[in-house]
Amino acid sequence: MKTHASIFAVIALLFSLSAFSGHAFAEQPQQAVESAATININTASANELAQLDGIGETKALAIVADRQANGPFESTADLARVRGIGEATVAKNSERITTN
C-alpha cells in the first residue's frame, strides 16, 4: 500500500511541475515581443525610451529634453548628440529605434 501511495505522490508532483513549467514558457514569447518593440525617438515618452539598452531614466529624460530644445532627430544617428549617449548605444539599439 505504501508503494501505491508513493507512486501516486510522484505522479501528482510531476503533473503539478509540468503545469508550472508550461506557464513559464507561455509568458516568455510575450516578454520577447514587448522588449523588441520599435520605439520612435521623436515621439516616445521617457518611460518608453528607458526600455532601450543602455538608456536608463536619466538618459531618457535627457533625450526628451534635447528633443524639446533642438527639435526632432532627423536620423537615429542623431541620438548620439545627447550627452551621455554614444555611437555604441545607438548601434546597440539600431534595430529598435526609428525617427518616423
Number of C-alpha atoms within 10 A of each C-alpha: 5 7 8 9 10 11 11 12 12 12 12 11 12 11 11 11 11 11 11 10 10 10 10 11 10 10 10 10 10 10 10 10 9 10 12 14 14 14 20 17 25 21 15 15 15 20 12 15 22 18 17 21 13 15 20 15 14 11 18 24 17 18 28 21 14 17 17 11 9 9 11 16 19 12 13 18 17 15 23 16 13 16 11 12 17 15 13 11 17 21 14 13 19 13 12 17 23 18 17 12
